[in-house]
Amino acid sequence: MSKKSLARSLKRNLLAVLKNPFTYVLVAFIAIMIVLIDIVWRYEAGVTMNNYGDSVWNFLIAFVAGYYDICVVTPIGRLCSFIILLSGILLFSTLTGKIASIFMEMQMKKNKGLKRMKNLKGHFLLCGYREGFERILDTVLRSNPDITPDMIVLINDTASENIEQIRNQARFKDLQYVSGDFSEAETLNRALIKDAERVLIISDRSKNFSRMEMDSRTVLAVLTMKNLNPKLYIAAELYDSKFQSHLEMAHCDEIILTSEYEHSLLATASSGMGYSNVIRELIGEDADSGILIEDIPSSYIGRTYAELRSFFATGSVLIGLLQNTGNFYMRRQDALREAQKNPDVKKIVGNLKKIKTLKSNDPLLVPADDFVIQPHTKAIFVKGKKTVSSEQLAVSN
C-alpha cells in the first residue's frame, strides 16, 4: 500500500469516527469523570486525601469495584463519589447484559439452526423432514456404524420445535442442525457442504408441498449440491419416476423411487407367497444381516465371478455384483489420470463419453461364472442374523 492510499484510508477512518455520535458521548463521559475527580480532590484535600493520586485511586475503586476505599466526608465530595459509583455500576451492568445477550443470541441461533457449522469434515447431511423422522434417524445410525450423531447435520425448514423435540432425546442430543431450504446454496454452505462426504435427501413434507413440488425441489437440490461439491455421494428419494432422468443427468449416485417400491411390495404381497416378509427381512434394520455390500479386494479386479465366489465362501452367500459404484466425479478424475499416461486423445474422449452413459450403482445378480469383474465393482451378499445353535444352547443350560 502506497503512502497516499494509506493516508486516505486513515483520513477516511478518522472522519467515520468523528461522525459517530458514540464518539461524542464517550468524550463527554470521560470529561465529566475527570471533572468529578478534580472536584473530589479540591474538597477532600487535607481532610481525607494527601495528594491528587488519592482522588484518582478513589475514582478507580468506586467506578470499577463498586465500593469506597477512602471514606470521603465533605458533602460535595460524597455527592461526586456517589455519582462516580453509580456511573460505574450502570456502565458495567450494561456491558455485562450486552455480553450475556450476545451469548444467548448465539445459543438461540444454534438451537434454531441459523448458525454456520464449524469444524466439520466428512460429515453426513440428511435433508428434508416428514412424520416418522426419528425412525429414519435410527435406521441411518444403525445402517452406518461409522457415523455418530455429531457427524449428522439435519437440513430442513420445519418448525424448530420439531427438531428440539428430537434433540432432547439422549440418543440424538449431539445432532447438528441447519434451518433453511436445502436446495439453496446459502443454506448448504452453512452446513459446510464442501467438506461433507454423503447426503441423503428425503421427500420434504415440512410444508404443504405437492408431490411434484417435492420432486422438483429434490432435483434442484441435487444440481446445487453437485455444483458446490462434485465429490459428494448423493442418495435422493423421488415419488414420480418421470424425474428420474433429471437426477441421472445431475449424476445423482442413488435414486430411491418410493412409489414404485410401495406398488411392487403391494403387488408381491397379493400373491400370498410371503414376499413382503422376505423383503422386510432382507432390508431389515440390522447393519450386520440381510443384504450387505462389501468391497472386493483389488487383486480380484479383472478375474472371474467364479474365483470371487470361492474367495467369499464363508458365512454369507454371494448373490451378485454392484457395478459402477462410487462418484462420477471421481470416475472422471480416474479417466483424466489415465489420459496423462496415454496420449491417445480419441481414447480419452471415448472413456469420458463412456463414463457419462454408465448407470450408477448398477446391480448384476448371479452373473455367469466366467463374467470378468470390472473396476469400481462391489460384492452383494445375503447374510442371516446370528442364531444360537442347539449345541450352544445345551452348553449354556
C-alpha positions in Angstrom: 0.0 0.0 0.0 1.4 3.4 -1.0 1.8 6.3 1.4 -1.0 8.3 -0.3 -3.5 5.4 -0.2 -2.6 4.8 3.5 -3.1 8.5 4.3 -6.5 8.4 2.5 -7.5 5.3 4.4 -6.5 6.9 7.8 -8.4 10.1 6.9 -11.5 8.1 5.9 -11.4 6.1 9.2 -10.9 9.3 11.2 -13.8 11.0 9.6 -16.0 8.0 10.3 -15.0 8.0 14.0 -15.7 11.8 14.2 -19.1 11.4 12.6 -20.1 8.7 15.0 -22.4 10.1 17.8 -21.0 7.5 20.2 -17.6 9.2 20.0 -19.0 12.5 21.4 -20.8 10.6 24.2 -17.6 8.8 25.1 -15.6 12.1 25.1 -18.3 13.8 27.2 -18.4 10.9 29.7 -14.6 10.9 30.2 -14.6 14.7 30.6 -17.3 14.5 33.3 -15.3 11.8 35.2 -12.2 13.9 35.1 -14.1 16.9 36.5 -15.6 14.8 39.3 -12.1 13.5 40.2 -10.9 17.1 40.4 -13.8 18.3 42.5 -13.3 15.4 45.0 -9.7 16.3 45.3 -10.4 20.1 45.8 -12.9 19.4 48.6 -11.1 16.4 50.3 -7.6 17.8 50.1 -6.0 17.8 53.5 -9.1 16.2 55.0 -9.1 12.6 53.8 -6.7 12.9 50.9 -3.0 13.8 50.9 -2.4 14.2 47.1 -4.2 14.1 43.7 -3.4 10.4 43.4 -5.7 9.6 46.3 -8.6 11.1 44.4 -7.7 9.1 41.3 -7.5 5.9 43.4 -10.9 6.8 45.0 -12.3 7.1 41.5 -10.9 3.7 40.3 -12.1 1.8 43.3 -15.6 3.4 43.3 -16.0 3.1 39.5 -14.6 -0.4 38.9 -15.1 -2.2 42.2 -18.2 -0.5 43.4 -17.2 0.5 46.9 -15.2 3.2 48.7 -11.6 2.6 49.8 -11.3 6.2 51.1 -14.2 7.5 53.2 -14.9 11.0 52.0 -16.5 13.3 54.5 -17.4 16.6 52.7 -20.9 16.8 51.2 -19.7 17.8 47.8 -17.0 15.0 47.9 -19.6 12.5 48.9 -22.0 13.6 46.1 -19.3 13.4 43.5 -18.1 10.0 44.7 -21.7 8.7 44.7 -22.1 9.8 41.0 -18.8 8.0 40.2 -20.0 4.9 42.0 -23.4 4.9 40.3 -21.8 5.5 36.8 -19.5 2.5 37.2 -22.4 0.3 38.3 -24.6 1.4 35.4 -21.8 1.0 32.8 -20.6 -2.4 33.9 -24.2 -3.7 34.3 -24.9 -2.6 30.7 -21.7 -4.3 29.4 -22.5 -7.5 31.3 -26.1 -7.5 30.0 -24.8 -6.9 26.4 -22.3 -9.7 26.6 -24.9 -12.1 28.1 -27.4 -11.2 25.3 -24.7 -11.9 22.7 -24.1 -15.4 24.1 -27.8 -16.0 24.4 -28.4 -14.9 20.8 -25.6 -17.2 19.6 -27.1 -20.2 21.5 -30.6 -19.4 20.2 -29.2 -19.2 16.6 -27.6 -22.6 17.1 -30.8 -24.1 18.5 -32.8 -22.7 15.6 -30.3 -23.8 13.0 -29.4 -20.3 11.9 -25.7 -20.6 12.7 -22.9 -21.7 10.3 -21.4 -25.0 11.2 -17.7 -25.1 12.3 -15.0 -27.8 12.5 -16.9 -30.5 10.5 -15.4 -32.7 7.8 -16.6 -35.9 6.2 -20.0 -35.4 7.8 -23.4 -36.8 6.7 -26.2 -34.4 5.5 -29.8 -35.5 6.0 -32.1 -33.2 4.0 -35.9 -32.9 4.4 -38.4 -33.7 7.1 -41.6 -35.7 7.5 -43.5 -37.7 10.0 -41.6 -40.7 11.4 -38.4 -38.7 11.1 -37.0 -40.3 14.3 -37.3 -43.8 12.7 -35.3 -42.6 9.7 -32.6 -41.3 12.0 -32.5 -44.6 14.0 -32.2 -46.5 10.7 -29.4 -44.2 9.4 -27.4 -44.7 12.5 -27.9 -48.5 12.6 -27.1 -48.8 8.9 -23.9 -46.7 9.2 -21.9 -47.8 12.2 -19.1 -45.5 11.1 -21.4 -42.4 11.7 -22.0 -40.9 15.1 -24.9 -38.5 15.8 -22.5 -35.5 16.0 -21.5 -36.2 12.4 -25.1 -35.9 11.1 -26.3 -32.4 10.0 -30.0 -32.1 9.5 -31.1 -29.5 6.9 -34.8 -28.7 6.7 -37.3 -25.9 7.1 -39.6 -27.4 9.6 -40.5 -25.7 12.9 -37.6 -25.5 15.2 -39.7 -27.1 18.0 -39.8 -30.4 16.0 -36.1 -30.6 15.9 -35.7 -29.6 19.5 -38.1 -32.4 20.4 -35.8 -34.8 18.6 -32.6 -33.4 20.1 -34.0 -33.6 23.6 -33.7 -37.4 23.4 -30.4 -38.7 24.7 -29.5 -40.7 21.6 -30.0 -37.6 19.3 -28.6 -34.8 21.6 -25.4 -34.4 19.5 -27.2 -33.9 16.2 -26.3 -30.8 14.2 -29.0 -28.7 12.7 -29.2 -26.1 9.9 -32.5 -24.4 9.2 -33.5 -23.4 5.7 -34.2 -24.6 2.2 -31.8 -27.4 1.4 -32.0 -26.5 -2.3 -30.4 -23.1 -1.7 -26.6 -22.6 -1.9 -26.6 -20.3 1.1 -28.2 -22.9 3.4 -25.9 -25.7 2.1 -22.8 -23.5 2.7 -23.8 -23.0 6.3 -23.8 -26.8 6.6 -20.3 -26.9 5.1 -21.3 -28.9 2.1 -17.9 -28.6 0.5 -16.4 -30.7 3.4 -19.3 -33.2 3.5 -19.0 -36.8 2.3 -22.5 -38.1 1.9 -26.1 -36.8 1.5 -29.5 -38.4 1.9 -32.4 -36.3 0.5 -35.9 -37.5 1.7 -39.1 -36.1 0.1 -39.7 -33.0 2.2 -43.1 -32.7 3.9 -42.1 -29.9 6.3 -44.5 -27.6 4.3 -47.7 -28.3 2.4 -45.9 -29.3 -0.8 -47.4 -31.3 -3.6 -45.6 -34.4 -4.8 -44.5 -32.6 -8.0 -43.1 -29.7 -5.9 -41.2 -32.1 -3.6 -39.6 -33.9 -6.5 -38.7 -30.6 -8.2 -37.0 -29.4 -5.1 -35.1 -32.7 -4.8 -33.8 -32.3 -8.4 -32.9 -28.7 -7.8 -31.1 -29.6 -4.6 -29.0 -32.4 -6.3 -28.0 -30.0 -9.1 -26.9 -27.3 -6.5 -25.1 -29.8 -4.3 -23.2 -31.4 -7.2 -22.2 -27.9 -8.4 -20.9 -27.0 -4.9 -19.2 -30.3 -4.2 -18.8 -32.7 -7.2 -17.2 -35.4 -5.0 -20.4 -35.7 -2.9 -22.2 -39.0 -2.8 -25.9 -38.3 -3.0 -28.9 -40.6 -2.5 -32.3 -39.0 -3.2 -35.9 -40.0 -2.8 -38.4 -39.4 -5.6 -42.2 -40.0 -5.8 -42.6 -39.8 -9.6 -40.3 -41.8 -11.9 -40.5 -39.1 -14.6 -38.0 -37.1 -12.6 -35.5 -40.0 -12.6 -33.9 -38.9 -15.8 -33.3 -35.4 -14.4 -31.5 -36.9 -11.4 -29.4 -39.2 -13.6 -28.3 -36.2 -15.7 -27.4 -34.4 -12.5 -25.2 -37.5 -11.6 -27.2 -38.4 -8.5 -25.5 -41.6 -7.2 -28.5 -43.4 -5.9 -32.2 -42.8 -6.7 -35.0 -44.2 -4.4 -38.4 -44.4 -6.1 -40.7 -44.7 -3.2 -44.0 -45.1 -5.1 -42.5 -47.9 -7.2 -41.3 -49.8 -4.1 -44.7 -49.4 -2.5 -46.6 -50.6 -5.6 -44.2 -53.6 -6.1 -44.5 -54.6 -2.4 -48.3 -54.5 -2.5 -48.3 -56.5 -5.8 -46.0 -59.2 -4.5 -47.9 -59.4 -1.2 -51.1 -60.1 -3.2 -49.7 -63.4 -4.5 -50.0 -64.9 -1.0 -46.4 -66.2 -1.1 -45.0 -64.2 1.8 -42.8 -62.0 -0.4 -43.3 -59.0 1.9 -41.9 -60.8 4.9 -38.8 -61.9 2.9 -38.2 -58.4 1.7 -38.6 -57.0 5.2 -36.0 -59.5 6.4 -33.6 -58.7 3.6 -33.8 -55.0 4.1 -34.1 -55.2 7.9 -32.7 -52.7 10.4 -29.7 -54.7 11.3 -26.4 -53.5 9.7 -24.9 -57.0 10.0 -27.6 -59.1 8.4 -29.8 -59.1 5.3 -28.4 -57.7 2.1 -24.8 -56.5 2.5 -22.5 -54.8 0.1 -18.7 -55.0 0.6 -15.6 -54.0 -1.2 -13.8 -56.5 -3.5 -10.1 -57.0 -3.0 -8.1 -55.2 -5.7 -6.4 -58.5 -6.6 -9.8 -59.8 -7.9 -10.4 -57.0 -10.3 -10.1 -58.5 -13.8 -10.7 -62.0 -12.5 -13.9 -64.1 -12.9 -17.0 -64.2 -10.8 -16.4 -67.9 -10.0 -13.0 -67.0 -8.5 -14.6 -64.3 -6.4 -17.3 -66.7 -5.2 -14.8 -69.2 -3.9 -12.9 -66.4 -2.1 -16.0 -65.3 -0.3 -17.2 -68.8 0.6 -17.8 -68.0 4.3 -20.8 -67.4 6.5 -22.6 -65.2 3.8 -23.9 -66.0 0.3 -22.5 -64.1 -2.7 -25.5 -63.3 -4.9 -24.1 -60.7 -7.4 -22.2 -57.6 -8.1 -22.8 -53.9 -7.9 -21.2 -52.2 -10.8 -20.2 -48.6 -11.4 -20.1 -47.7 -7.8 -18.6 -44.5 -6.4 -18.8 -41.0 -7.6 -18.9 -40.0 -11.2 -16.6 -37.0 -10.5 -14.0 -39.5 -9.1 -14.5 -41.7 -12.2 -13.8 -38.7 -14.5 -10.7 -37.9 -12.4 -9.5 -41.5 -12.9 -10.1 -41.2 -16.6 -8.1 -37.9 -16.7 -5.3 -39.6 -14.8 -5.3 -42.3 -17.4 -5.1 -39.6 -20.0 -1.8 -38.3 -18.6 -0.3 -41.8 -19.1 -1.9 -42.3 -22.5 -1.6 -39.5 -25.1 -4.3 -41.1 -27.3 -6.9 -38.3 -27.4 -9.6 -40.4 -29.1 -9.3 -43.0 -26.3 -9.6 -40.3 -23.6 -12.7 -38.8 -25.2 -14.2 -42.2 -25.6 -13.6 -43.1 -21.9 -15.2 -39.8 -20.8 -18.2 -40.5 -23.0 -18.5 -44.0 -21.7 -18.4 -42.7 -18.1 -21.3 -40.3 -19.0 -23.5 -43.1 -20.2 -22.9 -45.5 -17.3 -25.7 -46.3 -14.9 -24.5 -45.6 -11.4 -24.7 -48.4 -8.8 -26.0 -51.0 -11.4 -26.7 -54.4 -9.7 -26.0 -57.6 -11.6 -27.4 -60.6 -9.8 -25.9 -64.1 -10.2 -23.7 -63.4 -13.3 -22.1 -66.2 -15.3 -19.1 -67.9 -13.7 -16.8 -66.5 -16.5 -18.0 -62.9 -16.0 -15.0 -60.7 -15.6 -15.1 -58.2 -12.7 -14.5 -54.6 -13.7 -13.1 -51.8 -11.6 -15.5 -49.8 -9.3 -17.4 -53.0 -8.5 -18.6 -54.3 -5.1 -19.9 -57.6 -4.0 -23.5 -58.2 -2.9 -24.2 -60.7 -0.2 -27.1 -62.1 1.8 -26.3 -62.9 5.4 -28.6 -64.2 8.1 -28.9 -63.0 11.7 -26.7 -64.7 14.3 -28.7 -67.5 16.0 -27.8 -69.7 18.9 -27.2 -73.3 17.9 -28.7 -76.3 19.7 -25.2 -77.3 21.0 -24.6 -73.8 22.4 -28.0 -73.8 24.0 -27.3 -77.2 25.6 -24.0 -76.0 26.9 -25.5 -72.8 28.4 -28.2 -74.8 30.1 
